[in-house]
Amino acid sequence: MSWGDYILFETKRTSVMRWCLQCCSLKHKRLGAWWLLRLPGMVWLILNILLYMGGILYYRIIEASEDSCSLGKTLLTSSLFVFMLVIGLSFFSYVGCLNFLAFSPVIRHIHQATRFIHQSWVPPRMLYITDGGVQDCTAITQLLRRRCERILLVLAASDPEDDLAVLRTTLQEATQRHKLAAFFDPRDARKDIHQLLDEYKADKSMPYMKIGIRYGWNEQTELGTPEHGTLWIVKNRLPEEFANQPVAPLLRESDFRALSTSSDEESEGEDLSAMTYDQLGGVCCCDCCHLWCNVGKKFPHLTFTGYMWLTPRLFSSLSRLGYALSKHVVSTMPAGDGL
């Protein structure tokens, strides 16, 4: 699945659908059911187009007469009326007899253009898959709803200046809009949480942030429900001591073993030891490009091509950076950690 897909929820199939799909394999049954559900909407759209084309035919193309113009106007008016009626009814597709309207691609695009949102105790027949960045790029809102005691956030948003705009938006949504929790600095609860974020931006030596969580707002806390939690944040940024290091060789199997035998293995790939990590370019198709052109934003804040491809050396360097940053926060997260 990908961004823009729909998840189909089939509560039950009619006897006609079961009869049509009885000879199909499991894969083709899913596809066939999808088209059978779309069929009523397709029939409506085709009939509406035929009405419209018939109206144009009688009104414009056929030799003008009072009867043909009158018939053309009637067909065009009927086409417009049927179209508007079906679009209006589509906003009530949760009614059983109107369920078929939710499967029409034309109607779905109209609903998206009008920002229509289905809100009901009964789930819709389809669920649209979109980018999490519409409301929360970090995905911690759902964990806050579950009142998790320990949350580890790996923040990989494009933020070379450490402005933490994505995190600030998420914290604001959780406190002001959803009223899920309040956040504070565990070192000094009297300090505003944004002061901690500013300190993290100014101090490049901080490997991670630790934020305290107080759950609840005005409601009474249920017995056994956690009242406090801790949020650890590791961000994709380059510490000063890491930036000045020469680029390490590609990761090998021995780097992941408990008993390393790296001395017995030969280094592979281009030799980039004369280059430091902060000099690695982000728009390269292979390790050779780092030696010859090495263009683009520098490691670890790469360009959009980082979402499509990475050179072996960029991938290896990102893995090493992730390990170097995460080991600090993992060592401070014992299972029984409390505030």
HELIX and SHEET records of a PDB file:
HELIX    1   1 SER A   15  LEU A   21  1                                   7    
HELIX    2   2 LEU A   26  ILE A   56  1                                  31    
HELIX    3   3 LEU A   57  ILE A   61  3                                   5    
HELIX    4   4 GLU A   66  SER A   90  1                                  25    
HELIX    5   5 GLY A   96  PHE A  103  5                                   8    
HELIX    6   6 PRO A  105  ALA A  113  1                                   9    
HELIX    7   7 GLY A  132  VAL A  134  5                                   3    
HELIX    8   8 ILE A  140  ARG A  145  1                                   6    
HELIX    9   9 ALA A  165  GLN A  172  1                                   8    
HELIX   10  10 GLU A  173  ARG A  177  3                                   5    
HELIX   11  11 ILE A  193  ALA A  202  1                                  10    
HELIX   12  12 GLU A  240  ALA A  243  1                                   4    
HELIX   13  13 GLU A  253  PHE A  256  5                                   4    
HELIX   14  14 SER A  262  ASP A  264  5                                   3    
HELIX   15  15 TYR A  277  GLN A  279  5                                   3    
HELIX   16  16 ASP A  287  TRP A  292  1                                   6    
HELIX   17  17 PHE A  304  TYR A  307  5                                   4    
HELIX   18  18 PRO A  312  SER A  331  1                                  20    
SHEET    1   A 2 TYR A   6  LEU A   8  0                                        
SHEET    2   A 2 MET A 126  TYR A 128 -1                                        
SHEET    1   B 4 ARG A 150  LEU A 155  0                                        
SHEET    2   B 4 HIS A 228  LYS A 235  1                                        
SHEET    3   B 4 MET A 209  TYR A 215 -1                                        
SHEET    4   B 4 ALA A 181  PHE A 184 -1                                        
SHEET    1   C 2 GLY A 281  VAL A 283  0                                        
SHEET    2   C 2 VAL A 295  LYS A 298 -1                                        
END                                                                             
